[in-house]
Amino acid sequence: MKRILVFGMVLVLLISVIPRVNAVNDVYFTAVNDAFLDLNDETMPFWSGGLSYVPCTVFSGTNLGVFYAQNTTEKTLTLYNIKKTLTFEMNSGTCYDQDGATYSYRTITRNGKAYIPISFVCSFFDLTYSYIKSDLSPIIRIKNSKAVLSDSIFADAAAQLMQYRLNQYMSTQPSPEISSPVVTPTPTPSGGSGKENVRVYLAFDGCPTASTEAILDKLDEYGYKAIFFFSPDQLDGADDLIRRIVGSGHSIGLSGSEDSTAQALLDGFEEGNRRLRETGCLQTRIVSVPNLTSEQYQLLTQNGYCCWSWSINAEYDGATSKSTAINAMSKISKAGTAWVRLADGEITAGAMTRLLSALKEDGYSVRPVSEAEYR
């Protein structure tokens, strides 16, 4: 109780008198238990391949019980506590634990610091990772048993402090240069499609099938990332496939039936994450359930899940590979942002070349599905 009172007093003292700054893209707050870390460009989290990365220094001077050591000569980063050790080979892009088991996760160097995939690291060391949406900027929160406040109470209590920190951060950013308007002739059309600002998110449902590997091959060929949805029961025996999906920079999601009760969905997704952790210390917070009820949505989001849904369903009865690609592109061409569902299977695998080449030729921004950009 004393910690909560102190936290509240700090917030009251830091109520900002600086004019309010609105939400900012690509700015993320980082919190450890019930405290925020500094907000600056040098330690700003970012997303890559559907994973959230934070600097390894997040474990410096905090009470998470995990420590780090970086060997600049051997190019390794080691995270450890009294029970476990996780070593990242920074050149090869792999990591291994104290028993020699290997995982397809890598560090990324930015601003001279090693950034780590925090959801994987938290799962490995039995910490809790949360992605909390707020009106200002999202919060990436790392917790252990010493955390007092729930995510929702923490975010609500910290609103004034976040505004203060965000105002301070924005005051350090360079002001945009303002120049006098220049009148230029209307350019002659060059034949471009103008689709560079249209975001496309690809999701494959009903995994795995005999065609999943072929779909992955085509995505790798074109350099696009996607999310693959498994029901919890479909995870059994798919360890190698899941490692390939995640190791290639794609995301894993969990799917459920709309006929299930809210509690049954939650229990199923928790069981699915338990199986994922056994596969390779992986977990996901992105789930997909058709026609979610308000009760289902509320329970899942309260428990930290991101409920993904599609705006374009490329599948229909009697579709062929060619018609699936044409149908998908026809709908994508009319969208400002396209969340595309494709059924994992032979028809979709056969449609991949036509679909991906069209997206590439027209310049669409095909983006990985992450918790930061879910529908």
C-alpha positions as CSV (number, residue, x, y, z in Angstrom):
1,M,0.0,0.0,0.0
2,K,2.9,2.4,0.8
3,R,4.3,1.8,-2.7
4,I,1.0,2.7,-4.3
5,L,0.6,5.9,-2.2
6,V,4.1,7.0,-3.1
7,F,3.5,6.3,-6.8
8,G,0.3,8.4,-6.6
9,M,2.0,11.3,-4.9
10,V,4.7,11.4,-7.6
11,L,2.1,11.6,-10.3
12,V,0.3,14.5,-8.6
13,L,3.6,16.4,-8.3
14,L,4.4,15.8,-12.0
15,I,1.1,17.1,-13.5
16,S,2.3,18.9,-16.5
17,V,1.8,22.6,-17.1
18,I,3.3,22.3,-20.6
19,P,0.7,22.4,-23.4
20,R,-0.6,18.9,-24.1
21,V,1.1,16.8,-26.8
22,N,-1.0,14.4,-28.8
23,A,-0.3,10.7,-29.4
24,V,2.9,10.2,-31.4
25,N,3.6,7.4,-33.8
26,D,6.6,5.1,-33.1
27,V,7.0,6.3,-29.5
28,Y,6.7,3.6,-26.9
29,F,6.9,3.9,-23.1
30,T,8.9,1.2,-21.3
31,A,7.9,0.2,-17.8
32,V,9.4,-2.3,-15.4
33,N,6.9,-3.4,-12.7
34,D,5.5,-0.1,-11.4
35,A,8.1,2.3,-12.7
36,F,8.7,3.9,-16.1
37,L,12.2,3.9,-17.7
38,D,13.6,7.0,-19.4
39,L,11.9,8.0,-22.6
40,N,14.5,8.9,-25.3
41,D,15.6,7.9,-28.8
42,E,18.6,6.0,-27.6
43,T,16.5,3.4,-25.8
44,M,13.2,3.5,-27.7
45,P,11.7,0.1,-28.3
46,F,10.8,-0.8,-31.9
47,W,9.1,-3.6,-33.8
48,S,10.8,-6.0,-36.3
49,G,9.3,-9.1,-37.9
50,G,6.2,-8.9,-35.7
51,L,8.3,-8.8,-32.5
52,S,8.9,-6.0,-30.0
53,Y,12.6,-5.2,-29.3
54,V,13.9,-3.4,-26.2
55,P,17.5,-2.6,-25.3
56,C,19.2,-5.1,-23.1
57,T,19.9,-2.3,-20.6
58,V,16.2,-2.7,-19.5
59,F,17.7,-5.2,-17.0
60,S,20.2,-2.7,-15.6
61,G,19.3,-1.3,-12.2
62,T,15.9,-2.9,-12.2
63,N,14.4,-5.5,-9.8
64,L,13.6,-8.1,-12.4
65,G,16.2,-10.6,-11.2
66,V,17.7,-10.9,-14.7
67,F,21.2,-9.6,-15.6
68,Y,23.2,-9.2,-18.8
69,A,26.8,-9.3,-19.9
70,Q,28.0,-8.4,-23.4
71,N,31.3,-9.7,-24.9
72,T,32.3,-7.3,-27.6
73,T,35.2,-9.6,-28.7
74,E,33.2,-12.7,-29.2
75,K,30.1,-10.8,-30.2
76,T,27.8,-12.4,-27.7
77,L,25.1,-11.1,-25.3
78,T,24.3,-13.3,-22.3
79,L,21.2,-12.9,-20.1
80,Y,21.1,-14.8,-16.9
81,N,19.5,-15.3,-13.5
82,I,20.2,-17.9,-10.7
83,K,18.5,-20.7,-12.7
84,K,18.9,-20.0,-16.4
85,T,21.3,-18.6,-19.0
86,L,20.4,-17.3,-22.5
87,T,23.2,-16.5,-24.9
88,F,22.7,-14.6,-28.2
89,E,25.3,-15.1,-31.0
90,M,25.1,-11.6,-32.5
91,N,26.8,-12.5,-35.7
92,S,24.9,-15.7,-36.5
93,G,21.5,-14.4,-35.3
94,T,20.8,-17.4,-33.1
95,C,20.7,-18.1,-29.4
96,Y,21.1,-21.0,-27.0
97,D,20.4,-21.8,-23.4
98,Q,22.4,-23.3,-20.6
99,D,21.5,-26.8,-21.8
100,G,22.6,-26.1,-25.4
101,A,19.1,-25.9,-26.8
102,T,19.0,-23.4,-29.7
103,Y,16.3,-20.9,-30.6
104,S,15.7,-18.9,-33.8
105,Y,15.8,-15.5,-32.2
106,R,18.3,-12.7,-32.7
107,T,19.4,-9.4,-31.3
108,I,19.4,-6.2,-33.3
109,T,22.0,-3.5,-32.8
110,R,20.7,0.0,-32.8
111,N,22.2,3.2,-31.4
112,G,25.2,1.1,-30.4
113,K,23.0,-1.0,-28.1
114,A,21.9,-4.6,-28.4
115,Y,18.1,-4.9,-28.6
116,I,16.4,-8.2,-27.6
117,P,13.0,-9.7,-28.5
118,I,11.3,-9.0,-25.2
119,S,8.3,-11.4,-25.5
120,F,10.6,-14.3,-26.0
121,V,13.1,-13.3,-23.3
122,C,10.2,-12.7,-20.8
123,S,8.8,-16.1,-21.6
124,F,12.2,-17.8,-21.1
125,F,12.9,-16.2,-17.7
126,D,9.3,-16.6,-16.5
127,L,8.6,-12.8,-16.6
128,T,5.4,-11.2,-17.8
129,Y,5.3,-9.0,-20.9
130,S,2.4,-6.7,-21.7
131,Y,1.6,-4.4,-24.6
132,I,-0.8,-1.8,-23.2
133,K,-2.5,0.6,-25.5
134,S,-3.1,4.2,-24.3
135,D,-4.3,7.5,-25.7
136,L,-0.8,8.9,-25.8
137,S,1.6,6.1,-26.8
138,P,1.6,2.3,-26.1
139,I,3.4,1.0,-23.0
140,I,5.7,-2.1,-23.1
141,R,5.6,-3.4,-19.6
142,I,7.8,-6.1,-18.1
143,K,6.8,-7.6,-14.8
144,N,7.7,-10.1,-12.2
145,S,6.0,-11.0,-8.9
146,K,7.1,-7.6,-7.4
147,A,4.6,-5.7,-9.5
148,V,1.8,-4.2,-7.5
149,L,-0.6,-2.7,-10.0
150,S,-2.5,-4.4,-12.8
151,D,-1.9,-3.2,-16.3
152,S,-5.2,-1.3,-16.5
153,I,-4.7,0.5,-13.1
154,F,-1.1,1.2,-13.9
155,A,-2.0,2.8,-17.2
156,D,-4.8,4.9,-15.7
157,A,-2.7,6.0,-12.8
158,A,0.2,6.9,-15.0
159,A,-1.7,9.1,-17.5
160,Q,-0.4,12.4,-16.1
161,L,3.1,11.2,-15.7
162,M,3.1,9.8,-19.3
163,Q,1.9,13.2,-20.6
164,Y,4.7,15.0,-18.7
165,R,7.3,12.5,-20.0
166,L,6.0,12.8,-23.6
167,N,6.0,16.6,-23.4
168,Q,9.6,16.5,-22.3
169,Y,10.5,14.0,-25.0
170,M,8.9,16.1,-27.8
171,S,10.7,19.2,-26.6
172,T,14.0,17.5,-27.5
173,Q,12.9,16.7,-31.0
174,P,14.0,19.0,-33.9
175,S,11.3,21.3,-35.1
176,P,10.2,20.7,-38.7
177,E,11.6,23.2,-41.2
178,I,9.0,25.5,-42.6
179,S,9.7,26.8,-46.0
180,S,7.9,29.1,-48.4
181,P,5.5,27.3,-50.7
182,V,6.9,26.8,-54.2
183,V,4.6,26.5,-57.1
184,T,5.6,23.7,-59.4
185,P,4.1,22.5,-62.6
186,T,1.7,19.6,-62.4
187,P,3.8,16.5,-63.0
188,T,3.1,14.2,-65.9
189,P,1.8,10.9,-64.8
190,S,4.6,8.3,-64.7
191,G,2.4,5.2,-64.6
192,G,2.9,4.6,-60.9
193,S,0.0,3.0,-59.0
194,G,0.1,5.4,-56.0
195,K,-0.3,2.4,-53.6
196,E,2.8,3.0,-51.6
197,N,0.8,4.3,-48.6
198,V,-1.8,1.4,-48.6
199,R,-0.9,-1.0,-45.9
200,V,-1.6,-4.7,-46.5
201,Y,-1.5,-7.4,-43.8
202,L,-1.6,-11.0,-44.8
203,A,-3.0,-13.7,-42.5
204,F,-3.1,-17.5,-43.1
205,D,-5.9,-19.3,-41.3
206,G,-6.3,-23.0,-40.6
207,C,-2.6,-23.9,-40.2
208,P,-0.9,-26.2,-40.6
209,T,-1.6,-28.0,-43.9
210,A,0.5,-29.8,-46.4
211,S,0.8,-26.4,-48.2
212,T,2.1,-24.3,-45.4
213,E,5.8,-24.8,-46.3
214,A,5.1,-23.8,-49.9
215,I,3.4,-20.7,-48.7
216,L,6.4,-19.8,-46.6
217,D,8.7,-20.4,-49.5
218,K,6.8,-17.9,-51.6
219,L,6.7,-15.3,-48.8
220,D,10.5,-15.7,-48.3
221,E,11.0,-15.3,-52.1
222,Y,9.2,-12.0,-52.1
223,G,10.5,-10.8,-48.7
224,Y,7.0,-10.4,-47.2
225,K,6.0,-11.2,-43.6
226,A,2.6,-12.6,-42.5
227,I,0.9,-14.1,-39.5
228,F,-0.1,-17.8,-39.4
229,F,-3.1,-18.8,-37.2
230,F,-3.2,-22.1,-35.4
231,S,-5.9,-23.5,-33.2
232,P,-4.4,-24.7,-29.9
233,D,-5.1,-28.3,-30.9
234,Q,-3.2,-27.8,-34.2
235,L,0.0,-26.9,-32.4
236,D,0.8,-30.5,-31.5
237,G,3.5,-32.0,-33.7
238,A,4.1,-28.6,-35.4
239,D,7.3,-27.6,-33.5
240,D,9.6,-27.5,-36.5
241,L,7.1,-25.6,-38.6
242,I,6.5,-23.1,-35.8
243,R,10.2,-22.5,-35.4
244,R,10.6,-21.9,-39.1
245,I,7.7,-19.4,-39.2
246,V,9.0,-17.4,-36.3
247,G,12.7,-17.8,-37.3
248,S,11.8,-16.3,-40.8
249,G,10.3,-13.2,-39.1
250,H,6.6,-14.1,-39.3
251,S,4.1,-14.1,-36.5
252,I,2.1,-16.9,-34.8
253,G,-1.5,-16.3,-33.8
254,L,-4.1,-18.5,-32.1
255,S,-7.6,-19.1,-33.6
256,G,-10.8,-20.1,-31.8
257,S,-14.4,-21.0,-32.6
258,E,-17.2,-18.4,-32.4
259,D,-19.4,-21.1,-30.8
260,S,-17.1,-21.3,-27.7
261,T,-18.0,-19.5,-24.6
262,A,-15.8,-16.5,-23.6
263,Q,-14.2,-18.5,-20.8
264,A,-13.6,-21.5,-23.1
265,L,-11.8,-19.3,-25.6
266,L,-9.6,-17.8,-22.9
267,D,-8.8,-21.2,-21.5
268,G,-8.0,-22.5,-25.0
269,F,-5.6,-19.6,-25.8
270,E,-3.9,-20.0,-22.4
271,E,-3.3,-23.7,-23.2
272,G,-2.1,-22.8,-26.7
273,N,0.5,-20.4,-25.2
274,R,1.6,-23.1,-22.8
275,R,2.3,-25.4,-25.8
276,L,4.1,-22.6,-27.6
277,R,6.3,-22.0,-24.6
278,E,7.2,-25.7,-24.7
279,T,8.0,-25.4,-28.4
280,G,10.6,-22.7,-28.0
281,C,9.8,-20.2,-25.2
282,L,7.4,-18.4,-27.5
283,Q,4.0,-16.9,-26.8
284,T,1.5,-14.8,-28.7
285,R,-1.1,-12.3,-27.7
286,I,-2.8,-12.1,-31.1
287,V,-6.0,-14.2,-31.5
288,S,-8.7,-14.5,-34.1
289,V,-12.3,-15.5,-33.5
290,P,-15.0,-14.9,-36.2
291,N,-17.9,-12.8,-35.2
292,L,-16.7,-12.1,-31.6
293,T,-19.4,-11.2,-29.1
294,S,-18.9,-8.3,-26.8
295,E,-18.6,-10.8,-23.9
296,Q,-15.9,-12.7,-25.7
297,Y,-14.0,-9.6,-26.7
298,Q,-14.2,-8.0,-23.3
299,L,-12.8,-11.1,-21.5
300,L,-10.0,-11.6,-24.0
301,T,-8.8,-8.0,-24.1
302,Q,-9.0,-7.8,-20.3
303,N,-6.6,-10.7,-20.2
304,G,-4.1,-9.0,-22.6
305,Y,-5.1,-10.5,-25.9
306,C,-5.3,-8.6,-29.2
307,C,-8.4,-9.6,-31.2
308,W,-7.5,-9.7,-34.8
309,S,-10.1,-9.6,-37.6
310,W,-10.0,-9.3,-41.3
311,S,-11.4,-6.7,-43.7
312,I,-10.9,-8.9,-46.7
313,N,-11.6,-12.6,-47.0
314,A,-10.0,-14.0,-50.2
315,E,-11.7,-17.4,-49.8
316,Y,-15.1,-18.3,-51.3
317,D,-16.9,-21.4,-52.4
318,G,-15.6,-22.8,-55.7
319,A,-12.5,-20.6,-55.8
320,T,-9.5,-21.6,-57.8
321,S,-5.9,-20.4,-57.2
322,K,-6.3,-17.8,-60.0
323,S,-9.7,-16.5,-58.9
324,T,-8.5,-16.3,-55.3
325,A,-5.6,-14.0,-56.3
326,I,-7.8,-11.9,-58.5
327,N,-10.5,-11.6,-55.8
328,A,-8.0,-10.6,-53.2
329,M,-6.3,-8.0,-55.4
330,S,-9.7,-6.6,-56.5
331,K,-10.7,-5.9,-52.9
332,I,-7.2,-4.7,-51.8
333,S,-7.2,-2.1,-54.7
334,K,-10.3,-0.5,-53.1
335,A,-9.0,-0.4,-49.6
336,G,-7.1,2.2,-47.6
337,T,-5.8,-0.5,-45.3
338,A,-6.3,-4.2,-46.1
339,W,-6.4,-7.0,-43.5
340,V,-6.4,-10.1,-45.7
341,R,-7.5,-13.6,-44.7
342,L,-6.2,-16.5,-46.8
343,A,-7.1,-20.1,-46.0
344,D,-3.9,-22.2,-45.6
345,G,-4.1,-24.9,-48.3
346,E,-3.3,-25.9,-51.8
347,I,-5.5,-23.3,-53.5
348,T,-3.9,-20.4,-51.6
349,A,-0.4,-21.9,-52.2
350,G,-1.2,-21.8,-55.9
351,A,-2.3,-18.2,-55.7
352,M,0.8,-16.9,-54.0
353,T,2.9,-16.0,-57.0
354,R,0.1,-14.1,-58.8
355,L,-0.9,-12.3,-55.6
356,L,2.5,-11.4,-54.3
357,S,3.9,-10.3,-57.6
358,A,0.8,-8.0,-58.0
359,L,1.4,-6.5,-54.6
360,K,5.1,-6.0,-55.4
361,E,4.5,-4.5,-58.9
362,D,1.9,-2.0,-57.6
363,G,4.1,-1.0,-54.7
364,Y,1.8,-1.9,-51.8
365,S,3.2,-1.7,-48.3
366,V,3.0,-5.3,-47.1
367,R,3.6,-5.2,-43.4
368,P,4.1,-7.8,-40.7
369,V,1.3,-8.3,-38.2
370,S,2.3,-7.4,-34.7
371,E,0.5,-6.4,-31.5
372,A,1.3,-2.8,-32.4
373,E,-0.7,-2.9,-35.6
374,Y,-3.6,-5.3,-35.0
375,R,-7.2,-4.6,-36.1
